[in-house]
Amino acid sequence: MKSLLLVVVAMVVAVGSTFAFAPAQEDKMVAIVLMMDEGDDDQQIVATIYTSLMAAEKVAKVLDIEMIAEDEVNDDVFVFSLKSEEQRKLTMKLFDEEGYKTAAHRVLQVEDGNNYNALNVQSLEDGTYKFVIEDETGASKTKTIVINKEK
């Protein structure tokens, strides 16, 4: 069974500002290497390329904000800091380990500079959670945290 090596190079352009004087975000070049079996039909190949390109587009949607937080929470409060260059509204979500069940959801107003926040995790069970910060455009930043109050 022969395999076909298919390389897809995609130029992912980050959405810049609509103002002429504001700099656009950096463009990203993404290369995707796919291994296809000789028996794969055209429809399957196109679907695989489409899925890969959608994943490449996600690369450009990384939130440009600095997030500082401990990896492990040992008490009832998860404290985190967000450092932003501009004022913006963000959505904060905390998911269970598999990323399905939402453990927390809050809208945050972030000001220019350092912003300190706290989330009460007293009602959550010990375990691993995915902490996601997202803006209105869909750009996001994710951090994995472990809640271990038994320590």
C-alpha positions in Angstrom: 0.0 0.0 0.0 1.7 3.2 -1.2 1.3 6.5 0.7 1.1 9.9 -0.8 2.8 12.7 1.1 0.8 15.9 0.7 2.1 19.2 2.0 -0.3 22.1 2.4 1.1 25.5 3.1 -1.3 28.1 4.3 -0.9 31.8 4.8 -2.9 32.7 7.9 -3.5 36.4 8.1 -4.4 37.7 11.6 -7.2 40.2 11.6 -5.7 43.7 12.1 -7.3 46.9 13.2 -9.6 48.8 10.9 -7.8 52.1 11.7 -5.0 53.1 9.3 -2.6 54.2 12.1 -2.9 51.0 14.2 -0.5 48.2 13.3 -1.9 44.8 12.2 -1.0 41.7 14.0 1.8 39.5 12.6 0.8 37.1 9.7 1.7 33.4 10.2 2.7 30.8 7.7 1.6 27.3 8.6 2.7 24.1 6.9 0.6 21.0 7.2 1.9 17.6 6.2 -0.6 14.9 5.5 0.0 11.2 4.9 -2.6 9.7 2.5 -3.1 6.1 1.5 -3.4 5.3 -2.1 -7.0 4.2 -1.6 -8.2 7.5 -0.2 -10.8 9.1 -2.4 -10.9 12.8 -3.5 -13.7 13.7 -1.1 -11.8 12.3 1.9 -8.6 14.2 0.9 -10.5 17.5 0.5 -12.1 17.0 3.9 -8.8 16.3 5.5 -7.2 19.4 4.0 -10.2 21.5 5.1 -9.9 20.2 8.7 -6.2 20.9 8.7 -6.6 24.4 7.3 -9.3 25.2 10.0 -6.7 24.0 12.6 -4.1 26.3 11.0 -6.5 29.2 11.2 -6.8 28.7 14.9 -3.1 29.2 15.3 -3.6 32.9 14.4 -6.2 33.4 17.1 -4.0 33.4 20.2 -5.0 36.1 22.6 -2.3 38.7 23.0 -2.6 39.1 26.8 -0.2 38.0 29.5 -1.8 35.6 32.0 0.0 34.8 35.3 -1.5 32.0 37.5 -0.2 29.1 39.6 -0.5 25.7 38.0 -1.9 24.3 41.3 -4.7 25.6 43.6 -4.4 24.4 47.2 -7.2 26.5 48.8 -10.7 27.7 47.9 -9.6 30.6 45.7 -7.9 30.6 42.3 -6.0 33.9 41.9 -4.8 35.0 38.4 -3.4 38.1 36.8 -4.1 39.4 33.3 -1.8 42.0 31.8 -3.3 43.8 28.8 -2.1 46.6 26.5 -5.6 47.9 26.1 -9.1 47.9 27.7 -11.2 45.0 26.6 -14.0 42.6 27.6 -13.0 39.0 28.0 -14.9 35.8 28.8 -13.4 33.5 31.4 -14.4 29.8 31.4 -13.2 26.9 33.5 -13.8 23.4 32.0 -13.5 19.9 33.5 -10.5 17.8 32.4 -12.2 16.6 29.3 -13.2 20.1 28.3 -16.9 19.3 28.2 -18.6 20.4 31.4 -18.3 24.1 32.3 -17.3 24.6 36.0 -17.3 28.4 35.8 -18.2 31.2 33.4 -17.7 34.9 33.9 -17.3 38.1 31.8 -14.3 40.2 32.8 -13.7 43.9 32.1 -9.9 44.2 31.7 -8.2 47.6 31.9 -4.9 48.6 30.4 -2.1 47.2 32.6 -2.3 44.6 35.4 -5.7 43.2 36.4 -5.9 40.9 39.4 -8.8 38.4 39.6 -10.0 35.7 41.9 -12.3 32.7 41.3 -13.9 30.9 44.2 -13.3 27.1 43.6 -14.6 25.9 46.9 -17.5 24.0 45.3 -15.3 22.3 42.7 -13.9 18.8 43.2 -10.2 18.2 43.2 -8.9 17.5 39.7 -7.5 19.0 36.5 -9.3 21.9 34.8 -8.9 23.9 31.6 -8.9 27.6 32.2 -9.8 29.6 29.1 -9.7 33.4 28.5 -11.4 34.5 25.2 -12.1 37.9 23.6 -14.9 38.9 21.2 -13.0 37.8 18.1 -12.5 34.3 19.3 -8.8 34.7 20.2 -8.1 32.7 23.3 -5.4 31.6 25.8 -5.7 28.3 27.7 -4.0 27.2 30.9 -4.3 23.8 32.7 -4.7 24.1 36.4 -4.9 21.4 39.1 -7.2 21.9 42.1 -5.9 20.0 45.1 -7.4 21.3 48.3 -6.5 18.1 50.2 -2.9 19.2 50.6 
